[in-house]
Structures are given as C-alpha cells and as structure tokens.
Amino acid sequence: MSSQTNTQTADVKANAGRGEKILIVDDEASIRRILETRFKMLGYEIGTAADGEEAIELFNKFSPDLVILDIMMPKMDGYGVTKEIRKNHETPIIILTALGDVAERITGLELGADDYVVKPFSPKELEARVKAILRRTYAKNGTSSAPTTREANNVIMIGSIKIDTSKRQVFKKTERVRLTGMEFSLLELLVSNSGRPYSRSEILQHVWSYPPDHRIDTRVVDVHISRLRAKLENDISNPELILTARGIGYMFQKID
C-alpha cells in the first residue's frame, strides 16, 4: 500500500463518525450517491430520500441524528419537510441552497434549519459542517436524570427563565422552551459570558466552528438570534435578555 493511501486512510479514521445516523434528501441521484459514499466512509449510518414525502416517511422510521436537506424537490419541498420535522423534533438540519439565492437560505433558517451549504459545494465543507453541528448538538446530551451538585451549579436563573446547562434545557416559568441544539449552544455562549459582546464572526467561530477567514453570510447568526428572542423574550421588539451590541453584534444582559 502506498504512503499516500496510508495517509488518506488515516485521515478518514481520524475524522470518522461514531455511528450517528444522517438522512440525505435530494432529488439528484448523483448528489445522494456521492454523499452517501463519503459519509459512510467516515463512519456514519446513512439513509437517503429523493423527495419530501419520502423524506418524512424515512425520518420517522430512521430517526436520524442529522438531516441534509435540499430545498427544491418534488412532492414536498425542503421548507415543508423542515416545518414537519420542527413540529415535534429538534434534529439538526443542514439545508442545501442554490448559489446566490439569499432569500431561499434565510427562509430555511427562519423555519428552523441550523445551517446551510450553497450549491455547488465542496463535500469536505459539508462534512465539516456536519461534524461541527453533531459535536455541538450532542456533546452534552445523555446526562443522568438524577440530581447532582454539578447539575445544581449549572442552573442559571434570570427572571422567569431557567437555563440548565447540564441537561441543555430551558424553561420559561414552568413551561419548557424547545430549542434546537444550535440554538442552545448559541444561548449558552452568550449566557456564560454575560455582558460580553460578541461579533457575528466570533459567534460563527464559537458555535458553528467556521474558520476565521471563512467568508459566509453572517445572517445565519441574525436569524438564530431572532429565533431565540421569539422563544425567550416577553417583547421581541424590546428585548431585555439578548441585547444588540451596537456596531459589534450581540450580548446577553449582564448577570450579577
């Protein structure tokens, strides 16, 4: 075996998944085939669907850990699939959008997608996005339900909002607020550094793991902030928790 082949094999093993399940939804057979092959090589279990209706049916049977979802598809488009998933699930969703179609990607994010990749895309870039979101979403899941001192120390109370960073759960008064994994990670970053303003680029680096020189539409941050405010603030037109740091980005109110 050549040294080049050894290096490629080592790279695959170093970046392998841990058996997480990914649902790939795209009406282009070539894209499904390429992504299925590459993600299987990285250790993921893969399911594929060619249209929106098939995607919903397979989602309920397959219970994926993440969905890669094309927007323009027959029978039911990616928007419809996202809305159906978000009725009862916080499963991470990465949407695939057309080059230059900003409105398409923003709509997808507003409906609950966690991130997007623009077509035509580099498979390596998509693999990096998948790895980052799975790490952020599931890294702290699976904690014991039994009360512990550590869990008690990780409960933050701000007015009627209770944030449990151990269980990655948020409550408003006594009602649980459903957040996606990336929404919670964004909230956790801001709350853990309350009073400290973050630029959109810094947030992308900390939460989405984008490299510092990655040229990306930072409105992915704006949409997630809007989603958090809609779920947590009493008056989204006059936010008191997640504040806009004028000329910089966003910050959580200072917690004494």
C-alpha atoms as an extended CHARMM CRD file, in Angstrom:
* protein
*
       256  EXT
         1         1  MET       CA              0.0000000000        0.0000000000        0.0000000000  PROA      1               0.0000000000
         2         2  SER       CA              1.3980000000        3.4060000000       -0.9450000000  PROA      2               0.0000000000
         3         3  SER       CA              2.2110000000        6.1210000000        1.6020000000  PROA      3               0.0000000000
         4         4  GLN       CA             -0.4660000000        8.3150000000        0.0020000000  PROA      4               0.0000000000
         5         5  THR       CA             -3.0970000000        5.6230000000        0.5270000000  PROA      5               0.0000000000
         6         6  ASN       CA             -1.9680000000        5.1750000000        4.1390000000  PROA      6               0.0000000000
         7         7  THR       CA             -2.3080000000        8.9040000000        4.7200000000  PROA      7               0.0000000000
         8         8  GLN       CA             -5.8080000000        9.0010000000        3.2160000000  PROA      8               0.0000000000
         9         9  THR       CA             -6.8910000000        6.0170000000        5.3410000000  PROA      9               0.0000000000
        10        10  ALA       CA             -5.5230000000        7.6760000000        8.4770000000  PROA      10              0.0000000000
        11        11  ASP       CA             -7.3720000000       10.9000000000        7.6560000000  PROA      11              0.0000000000
        12        12  VAL       CA            -10.6610000000        9.0240000000        7.2610000000  PROA      12              0.0000000000
        13        13  LYS       CA            -10.2150000000        7.2090000000       10.5850000000  PROA      13              0.0000000000
        14        14  ALA       CA             -9.2440000000       10.3960000000       12.3870000000  PROA      14              0.0000000000
        15        15  ASN       CA            -12.4120000000       12.1180000000       11.2130000000  PROA      15              0.0000000000
        16        16  ALA       CA            -14.7490000000        9.1310000000       11.4470000000  PROA      16              0.0000000000
        17        17  GLY       CA            -18.2330000000        9.4640000000       12.8340000000  PROA      17              0.0000000000
        18        18  ARG       CA            -19.3740000000        7.4350000000       15.8190000000  PROA      18              0.0000000000
        19        19  GLY       CA            -22.2510000000        5.6910000000       14.1220000000  PROA      19              0.0000000000
        20        20  GLU       CA            -24.5220000000        8.7400000000       14.0190000000  PROA      20              0.0000000000
        21        21  LYS       CA            -27.3220000000        8.4680000000       11.5130000000  PROA      21              0.0000000000
        22        22  ILE       CA            -27.6420000000       11.0060000000        8.6940000000  PROA      22              0.0000000000
        23        23  LEU       CA            -30.6340000000       11.3600000000        6.3830000000  PROA      23              0.0000000000
        24        24  ILE       CA            -29.6590000000       12.7620000000        2.9570000000  PROA      24              0.0000000000
        25        25  VAL       CA            -32.5630000000       14.2560000000        0.9890000000  PROA      25              0.0000000000
        26        26  ASP       CA            -32.0070000000       15.4190000000       -2.5900000000  PROA      26              0.0000000000
        27        27  ASP       CA            -33.7820000000       14.7450000000       -5.8850000000  PROA      27              0.0000000000
        28        28  GLU       CA            -30.4490000000       14.4830000000       -7.7250000000  PROA      28              0.0000000000
        29        29  ALA       CA            -29.3250000000       10.8500000000       -7.6340000000  PROA      29              0.0000000000
        30        30  SER       CA            -25.6720000000       11.7880000000       -8.2440000000  PROA      30              0.0000000000
        31        31  ILE       CA            -25.5790000000       14.0060000000       -5.1390000000  PROA      31              0.0000000000
        32        32  ARG       CA            -27.2340000000       11.3350000000       -2.9920000000  PROA      32              0.0000000000
        33        33  ARG       CA            -24.7730000000        8.7310000000       -4.2360000000  PROA      33              0.0000000000
        34        34  ILE       CA            -21.6530000000       10.8690000000       -3.6820000000  PROA      34              0.0000000000
        35        35  LEU       CA            -22.6940000000       11.9950000000       -0.1870000000  PROA      35              0.0000000000
        36        36  GLU       CA            -23.8040000000        8.5280000000        0.8530000000  PROA      36              0.0000000000
        37        37  THR       CA            -20.4400000000        7.0680000000       -0.1680000000  PROA      37              0.0000000000
        38        38  ARG       CA            -18.3800000000        9.7710000000        1.5280000000  PROA      38              0.0000000000
        39        39  PHE       CA            -20.3100000000        9.7980000000        4.8140000000  PROA      39              0.0000000000
        40        40  LYS       CA            -20.3220000000        6.0020000000        5.0380000000  PROA      40              0.0000000000
        41        41  MET       CA            -16.5310000000        6.1100000000        4.6840000000  PROA      41              0.0000000000
        42        42  LEU       CA            -16.4730000000        8.4640000000        7.6640000000  PROA      42              0.0000000000
        43        43  GLY       CA            -18.3910000000        6.0060000000        9.8210000000  PROA      43              0.0000000000
        44        44  TYR       CA            -21.9320000000        7.3620000000        9.6100000000  PROA      44              0.0000000000
        45        45  GLU       CA            -25.0890000000        5.3130000000        9.0450000000  PROA      45              0.0000000000
        46        46  ILE       CA            -26.9190000000        6.7520000000        6.0400000000  PROA      46              0.0000000000
        47        47  GLY       CA            -30.4910000000        6.9040000000        4.7900000000  PROA      47              0.0000000000
        48        48  THR       CA            -31.4570000000        8.6170000000        1.5280000000  PROA      48              0.0000000000
        49        49  ALA       CA            -34.6670000000       10.0710000000        0.0860000000  PROA      49              0.0000000000
        50        50  ALA       CA            -35.4170000000       11.5770000000       -3.3320000000  PROA      50              0.0000000000
        51        51  ASP       CA            -38.3800000000       13.7950000000       -2.4400000000  PROA      51              0.0000000000
        52        52  GLY       CA            -40.0300000000       15.4790000000        0.5290000000  PROA      52              0.0000000000
        53        53  GLU       CA            -42.7520000000       12.9200000000        1.1630000000  PROA      53              0.0000000000
        54        54  GLU       CA            -40.2410000000       10.0770000000        1.1490000000  PROA      54              0.0000000000
        55        55  ALA       CA            -38.0460000000       12.1310000000        3.4860000000  PROA      55              0.0000000000
        56        56  ILE       CA            -40.7850000000       12.4870000000        6.1170000000  PROA      56              0.0000000000
        57        57  GLU       CA            -41.6380000000        8.7910000000        5.9370000000  PROA      57              0.0000000000
        58        58  LEU       CA            -37.9960000000        7.7590000000        6.2870000000  PROA      58              0.0000000000
        59        59  PHE       CA            -37.3370000000       10.3370000000        9.0170000000  PROA      59              0.0000000000
        60        60  ASN       CA            -39.9900000000        8.7130000000       11.2140000000  PROA      60              0.0000000000
        61        61  LYS       CA            -38.5870000000        5.2160000000       10.6030000000  PROA      61              0.0000000000
        62        62  PHE       CA            -34.8670000000        6.0200000000       10.5750000000  PROA      62              0.0000000000
        63        63  SER       CA            -34.7410000000        8.5750000000       13.4510000000  PROA      63              0.0000000000
        64        64  PRO       CA            -31.6260000000       10.3210000000       12.1210000000  PROA      64              0.0000000000
        65        65  ASP       CA            -29.2440000000       12.4060000000       14.2160000000  PROA      65              0.0000000000
        66        66  LEU       CA            -28.9700000000       14.9770000000       11.4090000000  PROA      66              0.0000000000
        67        67  VAL       CA            -30.7080000000       15.7860000000        8.1200000000  PROA      67              0.0000000000
        68        68  ILE       CA            -29.0440000000       17.1380000000        4.9680000000  PROA      68              0.0000000000
        69        69  LEU       CA            -31.9270000000       18.6480000000        3.0220000000  PROA      69              0.0000000000
        70        70  ASP       CA            -32.2390000000       20.0940000000       -0.4680000000  PROA      70              0.0000000000
        71        71  ILE       CA            -34.8030000000       22.8920000000       -0.8350000000  PROA      71              0.0000000000
        72        72  MET       CA            -36.1230000000       22.4160000000       -4.3700000000  PROA      72              0.0000000000
        73        73  MET       CA            -37.6810000000       18.9430000000       -4.5900000000  PROA      73              0.0000000000
        74        74  PRO       CA            -40.8360000000       17.3050000000       -5.9860000000  PROA      74              0.0000000000
        75        75  LYS       CA            -43.9630000000       16.3960000000       -3.9530000000  PROA      75              0.0000000000
        76        76  MET       CA            -42.8570000000       18.3970000000       -0.8810000000  PROA      76              0.0000000000
        77        77  ASP       CA            -40.0480000000       20.9490000000       -0.8970000000  PROA      77              0.0000000000
        78        78  GLY       CA            -37.3960000000       21.4000000000        1.7750000000  PROA      78              0.0000000000
        79        79  TYR       CA            -39.4260000000       24.1020000000        3.5140000000  PROA      79              0.0000000000
        80        80  GLY       CA            -42.3270000000       21.7060000000        4.0080000000  PROA      80              0.0000000000
        81        81  VAL       CA            -40.0090000000       18.9850000000        5.2870000000  PROA      81              0.0000000000
        82        82  THR       CA            -38.3760000000       21.3980000000        7.7480000000  PROA      82              0.0000000000
        83        83  LYS       CA            -41.7610000000       22.5150000000        9.0890000000  PROA      83              0.0000000000
        84        84  GLU       CA            -42.9010000000       18.9120000000        9.5320000000  PROA      84              0.0000000000
        85        85  ILE       CA            -39.7260000000       17.9360000000       11.3920000000  PROA      85              0.0000000000
        86        86  ARG       CA            -39.8390000000       21.0100000000       13.6210000000  PROA      86              0.0000000000
        87        87  LYS       CA            -43.3690000000       20.2140000000       14.8170000000  PROA      87              0.0000000000
        88        88  ASN       CA            -42.0040000000       17.5850000000       17.1860000000  PROA      88              0.0000000000
        89        89  HSD       CA            -38.2370000000       17.3200000000       16.7700000000  PROA      89              0.0000000000
        90        90  GLU       CA            -35.0910000000       19.4040000000       17.2740000000  PROA      90              0.0000000000
        91        91  THR       CA            -32.9920000000       17.1980000000       14.9830000000  PROA      91              0.0000000000
        92        92  PRO       CA            -30.2510000000       19.2820000000       13.3170000000  PROA      92              0.0000000000
        93        93  ILE       CA            -30.9740000000       20.2550000000        9.7100000000  PROA      93              0.0000000000
        94        94  ILE       CA            -28.4710000000       21.4960000000        7.1350000000  PROA      94              0.0000000000
        95        95  ILE       CA            -30.1600000000       22.8640000000        4.0220000000  PROA      95              0.0000000000
        96        96  LEU       CA            -28.6370000000       22.8310000000        0.5400000000  PROA      96              0.0000000000
        97        97  THR       CA            -29.4470000000       26.0320000000       -1.3370000000  PROA      97              0.0000000000
        98        98  ALA       CA            -28.8420000000       27.4970000000       -4.7750000000  PROA      98              0.0000000000
        99        99  LEU       CA            -25.8920000000       29.7980000000       -5.3340000000  PROA      99              0.0000000000
       100       100  GLY       CA            -26.8570000000       33.4380000000       -4.7920000000  PROA      100             0.0000000000
       101       101  ASP       CA            -30.4040000000       32.7180000000       -3.5960000000  PROA      101             0.0000000000
       102       102  VAL       CA            -30.2020000000       34.5570000000       -0.2600000000  PROA      102             0.0000000000
       103       103  ALA       CA            -33.9740000000       34.5860000000        0.3120000000  PROA      103             0.0000000000
       104       104  GLU       CA            -34.0680000000       30.7940000000       -0.0220000000  PROA      104             0.0000000000
       105       105  ARG       CA            -31.4810000000       30.1890000000        2.6670000000  PROA      105             0.0000000000
       106       106  ILE       CA            -32.9150000000       32.8050000000        5.0360000000  PROA      106             0.0000000000
       107       107  THR       CA            -36.3840000000       31.2640000000        4.7520000000  PROA      107             0.0000000000
       108       108  GLY       CA            -34.9120000000       27.8520000000        5.5380000000  PROA      108             0.0000000000
       109       109  LEU       CA            -33.1480000000       29.2020000000        8.6230000000  PROA      109             0.0000000000
       110       110  GLU       CA            -36.2700000000       31.0020000000        9.8060000000  PROA      110             0.0000000000
       111       111  LEU       CA            -38.2190000000       27.7440000000        9.6000000000  PROA      111             0.0000000000
       112       112  GLY       CA            -35.7080000000       26.0520000000       11.8850000000  PROA      112             0.0000000000
       113       113  ALA       CA            -32.6930000000       24.8690000000        9.8640000000  PROA      113             0.0000000000
       114       114  ASP       CA            -29.3980000000       25.0190000000       11.7590000000  PROA      114             0.0000000000
       115       115  ASP       CA            -27.0620000000       25.8270000000        8.8930000000  PROA      115             0.0000000000
       116       116  TYR       CA            -26.8250000000       25.8750000000        5.1090000000  PROA      116             0.0000000000
       117       117  VAL       CA            -24.3620000000       24.9780000000        2.3680000000  PROA      117             0.0000000000
       118       118  VAL       CA            -24.5400000000       26.5850000000       -1.0600000000  PROA      118             0.0000000000
       119       119  LYS       CA            -24.6370000000       24.5100000000       -4.2580000000  PROA      119             0.0000000000
       120       120  PRO       CA            -22.3020000000       23.7110000000       -5.9150000000  PROA      120             0.0000000000
       121       121  PHE       CA            -20.4810000000       22.8030000000       -2.7160000000  PROA      121             0.0000000000
       122       122  SER       CA            -17.3190000000       21.0870000000       -1.5930000000  PROA      122             0.0000000000
       123       123  PRO       CA            -18.1090000000       17.7400000000        0.0700000000  PROA      123             0.0000000000
       124       124  LYS       CA            -15.3210000000       18.4560000000        2.5680000000  PROA      124             0.0000000000
       125       125  GLU       CA            -17.0450000000       21.6840000000        3.5940000000  PROA      125             0.0000000000
       126       126  LEU       CA            -20.3210000000       19.8390000000        4.1350000000  PROA      126             0.0000000000
       127       127  GLU       CA            -18.5240000000       17.1600000000        6.1400000000  PROA      127             0.0000000000
       128       128  ALA       CA            -17.0260000000       19.8650000000        8.3660000000  PROA      128             0.0000000000
       129       129  ARG       CA            -20.4540000000       21.4520000000        8.9050000000  PROA      129             0.0000000000
       130       130  VAL       CA            -21.9520000000       18.0670000000        9.8230000000  PROA      130             0.0000000000
       131       131  LYS       CA            -19.1610000000       17.2650000000       12.2550000000  PROA      131             0.0000000000
       132       132  ALA       CA            -19.4000000000       20.6740000000       13.9540000000  PROA      132             0.0000000000
       133       133  ILE       CA            -23.1800000000       20.5620000000       14.3740000000  PROA      133             0.0000000000
       134       134  LEU       CA            -23.2280000000       16.9910000000       15.6760000000  PROA      134             0.0000000000
       135       135  ARG       CA            -20.5000000000       17.8310000000       18.1700000000  PROA      135             0.0000000000
       136       136  ARG       CA            -22.3330000000       20.9300000000       19.3750000000  PROA      136             0.0000000000
       137       137  THR       CA            -25.7550000000       19.3170000000       19.4830000000  PROA      137             0.0000000000
       138       138  TYR       CA            -24.9580000000       16.0340000000       21.1670000000  PROA      138             0.0000000000
       139       139  ALA       CA            -21.7250000000       16.5950000000       23.0920000000  PROA      139             0.0000000000
       140       140  LYS       CA            -23.5020000000       17.1930000000       26.3980000000  PROA      140             0.0000000000
       141       141  ASN       CA            -26.5720000000       15.0450000000       25.8850000000  PROA      141             0.0000000000
       142       142  GLY       CA            -27.1210000000       11.8370000000       27.7980000000  PROA      142             0.0000000000
       143       143  THR       CA            -26.5110000000       13.2260000000       31.2710000000  PROA      143             0.0000000000
       144       144  SER       CA            -28.1000000000       11.3920000000       34.1510000000  PROA      144             0.0000000000
       145       145  SER       CA            -31.5590000000       12.4940000000       35.2180000000  PROA      145             0.0000000000
       146       146  ALA       CA            -30.6080000000       12.0430000000       38.8860000000  PROA      146             0.0000000000
       147       147  PRO       CA            -29.9560000000       15.3870000000       40.6250000000  PROA      147             0.0000000000
       148       148  THR       CA            -26.3050000000       16.1320000000       41.3560000000  PROA      148             0.0000000000
       149       149  THR       CA            -24.3670000000       19.0200000000       42.8440000000  PROA      149             0.0000000000
       150       150  ARG       CA            -22.7660000000       19.6560000000       39.4660000000  PROA      150             0.0000000000
       151       151  GLU       CA            -26.1580000000       19.9560000000       37.7910000000  PROA      151             0.0000000000
       152       152  ALA       CA            -27.4160000000       22.2650000000       40.5230000000  PROA      152             0.0000000000
       153       153  ASN       CA            -24.4040000000       24.5330000000       39.9800000000  PROA      153             0.0000000000
       154       154  ASN       CA            -25.1460000000       24.6650000000       36.2710000000  PROA      154             0.0000000000
       155       155  VAL       CA            -28.6660000000       26.0540000000       36.6280000000  PROA      155             0.0000000000
       156       156  ILE       CA            -28.8980000000       29.7380000000       35.7590000000  PROA      156             0.0000000000
       157       157  MET       CA            -31.9540000000       31.7870000000       36.7170000000  PROA      157             0.0000000000
       158       158  ILE       CA            -32.7320000000       35.1020000000       35.0070000000  PROA      158             0.0000000000
       159       159  GLY       CA            -36.1690000000       36.3540000000       35.9680000000  PROA      159             0.0000000000
       160       160  SER       CA            -38.6660000000       33.7540000000       34.7770000000  PROA      160             0.0000000000
       161       161  ILE       CA            -36.0420000000       31.9870000000       32.6340000000  PROA      161             0.0000000000
       162       162  LYS       CA            -34.2660000000       28.8760000000       33.9250000000  PROA      162             0.0000000000
       163       163  ILE       CA            -31.3050000000       27.5440000000       31.9400000000  PROA      163             0.0000000000
       164       164  ASP       CA            -29.8980000000       24.1290000000       32.8300000000  PROA      164             0.0000000000
       165       165  THR       CA            -26.5580000000       23.8360000000       31.0520000000  PROA      165             0.0000000000
       166       166  SER       CA            -26.0410000000       20.2200000000       32.1850000000  PROA      166             0.0000000000
       167       167  LYS       CA            -29.2780000000       18.9400000000       30.6750000000  PROA      167             0.0000000000
       168       168  ARG       CA            -29.2920000000       21.5680000000       27.8880000000  PROA      168             0.0000000000
       169       169  GLN       CA            -32.8320000000       22.5560000000       28.7930000000  PROA      169             0.0000000000
       170       170  VAL       CA            -34.5500000000       25.9270000000       29.1220000000  PROA      170             0.0000000000
       171       171  PHE       CA            -37.7560000000       26.7750000000       30.9880000000  PROA      171             0.0000000000
       172       172  LYS       CA            -39.8460000000       29.9340000000       30.9140000000  PROA      172             0.0000000000
       173       173  LYS       CA            -41.7340000000       29.9750000000       34.2040000000  PROA      173             0.0000000000
       174       174  THR       CA            -42.7330000000       26.2820000000       34.4390000000  PROA      174             0.0000000000
       175       175  GLU       CA            -43.0050000000       25.5980000000       30.6960000000  PROA      175             0.0000000000
       176       176  ARG       CA            -40.1120000000       24.0310000000       28.8250000000  PROA      176             0.0000000000
       177       177  VAL       CA            -38.8840000000       26.0360000000       25.8490000000  PROA      177             0.0000000000
       178       178  ARG       CA            -37.9500000000       23.8250000000       22.9190000000  PROA      178             0.0000000000
       179       179  LEU       CA            -34.5940000000       24.8410000000       21.4610000000  PROA      179             0.0000000000
       180       180  THR       CA            -32.6010000000       23.1800000000       18.7200000000  PROA      180             0.0000000000
       181       181  GLY       CA            -29.0990000000       22.0990000000       19.6360000000  PROA      181             0.0000000000
       182       182  MET       CA            -27.5320000000       25.0590000000       17.8830000000  PROA      182             0.0000000000
       183       183  GLU       CA            -29.9760000000       27.4950000000       19.4760000000  PROA      183             0.0000000000
       184       184  PHE       CA            -28.9820000000       26.1970000000       22.8920000000  PROA      184             0.0000000000
       185       185  SER       CA            -25.2750000000       26.3720000000       22.0520000000  PROA      185             0.0000000000
       186       186  LEU       CA            -25.6970000000       29.9930000000       20.9680000000  PROA      186             0.0000000000
       187       187  LEU       CA            -27.6320000000       30.8280000000       24.1330000000  PROA      187             0.0000000000
       188       188  GLU       CA            -25.0530000000       29.0280000000       26.2810000000  PROA      188             0.0000000000
       189       189  LEU       CA            -22.1980000000       31.0130000000       24.7280000000  PROA      189             0.0000000000
       190       190  LEU       CA            -23.8880000000       34.3470000000       25.4060000000  PROA      190             0.0000000000
       191       191  VAL       CA            -25.1630000000       33.4710000000       28.8980000000  PROA      191             0.0000000000
       192       192  SER       CA            -21.8360000000       32.0130000000       30.0240000000  PROA      192             0.0000000000
       193       193  ASN       CA            -20.1890000000       35.2990000000       29.0170000000  PROA      193             0.0000000000
       194       194  SER       CA            -22.9860000000       37.6790000000       30.0010000000  PROA      194             0.0000000000
       195       195  GLY       CA            -22.1850000000       41.3410000000       29.4770000000  PROA      195             0.0000000000
       196       196  ARG       CA            -19.5280000000       40.4910000000       26.8980000000  PROA      196             0.0000000000
       197       197  PRO       CA            -20.4180000000       41.4930000000       23.3180000000  PROA      197             0.0000000000
       198       198  TYR       CA            -19.6740000000       39.0640000000       20.5000000000  PROA      198             0.0000000000
       199       199  SER       CA            -19.3970000000       39.9280000000       16.8350000000  PROA      199             0.0000000000
       200       200  ARG       CA            -21.2750000000       37.7720000000       14.3520000000  PROA      200             0.0000000000
       201       201  SER       CA            -17.9830000000       36.3620000000       13.0760000000  PROA      201             0.0000000000
       202       202  GLU       CA            -16.9310000000       35.4070000000       16.6080000000  PROA      202             0.0000000000
       203       203  ILE       CA            -20.2710000000       33.6740000000       17.1720000000  PROA      203             0.0000000000
       204       204  LEU       CA            -19.8660000000       31.7120000000       13.9360000000  PROA      204             0.0000000000
       205       205  GLN       CA            -16.4270000000       30.5940000000       15.0670000000  PROA      205             0.0000000000
       206       206  HSD       CA            -17.5060000000       29.6080000000       18.6030000000  PROA      206             0.0000000000
       207       207  VAL       CA            -20.8620000000       27.9810000000       17.8480000000  PROA      207             0.0000000000
       208       208  TRP       CA            -20.7140000000       26.8310000000       14.2120000000  PROA      208             0.0000000000
       209       209  SER       CA            -16.9220000000       26.2670000000       14.1340000000  PROA      209             0.0000000000
       210       210  TYR       CA            -16.4260000000       28.3430000000       10.9940000000  PROA      210             0.0000000000
       211       211  PRO       CA            -12.7550000000       29.2050000000       10.4120000000  PROA      211             0.0000000000
       212       212  PRO       CA            -11.8450000000       32.8810000000       10.9990000000  PROA      212             0.0000000000
       213       213  ASP       CA            -11.1990000000       33.5340000000        7.3060000000  PROA      213             0.0000000000
       214       214  HSD       CA            -14.3800000000       31.8120000000        6.1240000000  PROA      214             0.0000000000
       215       215  ARG       CA            -16.4250000000       34.2360000000        4.0400000000  PROA      215             0.0000000000
       216       216  ILE       CA            -20.0070000000       33.4800000000        4.9680000000  PROA      216             0.0000000000
       217       217  ASP       CA            -23.3160000000       35.2750000000        5.1740000000  PROA      217             0.0000000000
       218       218  THR       CA            -23.4140000000       36.2070000000        8.8700000000  PROA      218             0.0000000000
       219       219  ARG       CA            -27.2040000000       36.4740000000        8.7340000000  PROA      219             0.0000000000
       220       220  VAL       CA            -27.2470000000       32.8640000000        9.9190000000  PROA      220             0.0000000000
       221       221  VAL       CA            -26.4560000000       34.4120000000       13.3120000000  PROA      221             0.0000000000
       222       222  ASP       CA            -29.1350000000       37.1050000000       12.9900000000  PROA      222             0.0000000000
       223       223  VAL       CA            -31.8010000000       34.5120000000       12.2050000000  PROA      223             0.0000000000
       224       224  HSD       CA            -30.8260000000       32.3400000000       15.1750000000  PROA      224             0.0000000000
       225       225  ILE       CA            -30.8510000000       35.3850000000       17.4670000000  PROA      225             0.0000000000
       226       226  SER       CA            -34.3430000000       36.2480000000       16.2170000000  PROA      226             0.0000000000
       227       227  ARG       CA            -35.4960000000       32.6950000000       16.8640000000  PROA      227             0.0000000000
       228       228  LEU       CA            -34.1090000000       32.7750000000       20.4070000000  PROA      228             0.0000000000
       229       229  ARG       CA            -35.7110000000       36.1350000000       21.1310000000  PROA      229             0.0000000000
       230       230  ALA       CA            -39.0860000000       34.8830000000       19.8720000000  PROA      230             0.0000000000
       231       231  LYS       CA            -38.8840000000       31.9750000000       22.3050000000  PROA      231             0.0000000000
       232       232  LEU       CA            -37.4570000000       33.7540000000       25.3560000000  PROA      232             0.0000000000
       233       233  GLU       CA            -38.2840000000       37.4660000000       25.3210000000  PROA      233             0.0000000000
       234       234  ASN       CA            -41.5850000000       38.8740000000       26.5850000000  PROA      234             0.0000000000
       235       235  ASP       CA            -41.4330000000       41.6260000000       23.9610000000  PROA      235             0.0000000000
       236       236  ILE       CA            -39.2700000000       40.8290000000       20.9450000000  PROA      236             0.0000000000
       237       237  SER       CA            -39.4390000000       44.4530000000       19.7810000000  PROA      237             0.0000000000
       238       238  ASN       CA            -37.7930000000       45.4920000000       23.0570000000  PROA      238             0.0000000000
       239       239  PRO       CA            -35.5090000000       42.5940000000       24.0900000000  PROA      239             0.0000000000
       240       240  GLU       CA            -34.2320000000       42.5530000000       27.6580000000  PROA      240             0.0000000000
       241       241  LEU       CA            -32.2170000000       39.3240000000       27.6510000000  PROA      241             0.0000000000
       242       242  ILE       CA            -30.4150000000       39.0540000000       24.3160000000  PROA      242             0.0000000000
       243       243  LEU       CA            -29.2400000000       42.5510000000       23.5150000000  PROA      243             0.0000000000
       244       244  THR       CA            -27.8480000000       44.1240000000       20.3710000000  PROA      244             0.0000000000
       245       245  ALA       CA            -24.3470000000       45.4770000000       20.9340000000  PROA      245             0.0000000000
       246       246  ARG       CA            -24.4430000000       48.3960000000       18.5660000000  PROA      246             0.0000000000
       247       247  GLY       CA            -21.6550000000       48.2870000000       15.9990000000  PROA      247             0.0000000000
       248       248  ILE       CA            -20.4400000000       44.9070000000       17.2850000000  PROA      248             0.0000000000
       249       249  GLY       CA            -23.0260000000       42.1310000000       17.4170000000  PROA      249             0.0000000000
       250       250  TYR       CA            -24.9130000000       40.5990000000       20.3240000000  PROA      250             0.0000000000
       251       251  MET       CA            -24.6020000000       40.0330000000       24.0650000000  PROA      251             0.0000000000
       252       252  PHE       CA            -26.6450000000       38.6350000000       26.9480000000  PROA      252             0.0000000000
       253       253  GLN       CA            -27.6300000000       41.0470000000       29.6910000000  PROA      253             0.0000000000
       254       254  LYS       CA            -25.0820000000       41.2130000000       32.4960000000  PROA      254             0.0000000000
       255       255  ILE       CA            -25.8470000000       38.6140000000       35.1790000000  PROA      255             0.0000000000
       256       256  ASP       CA            -24.7270000000       39.6880000000       38.6570000000  PROA      256             0.0000000000
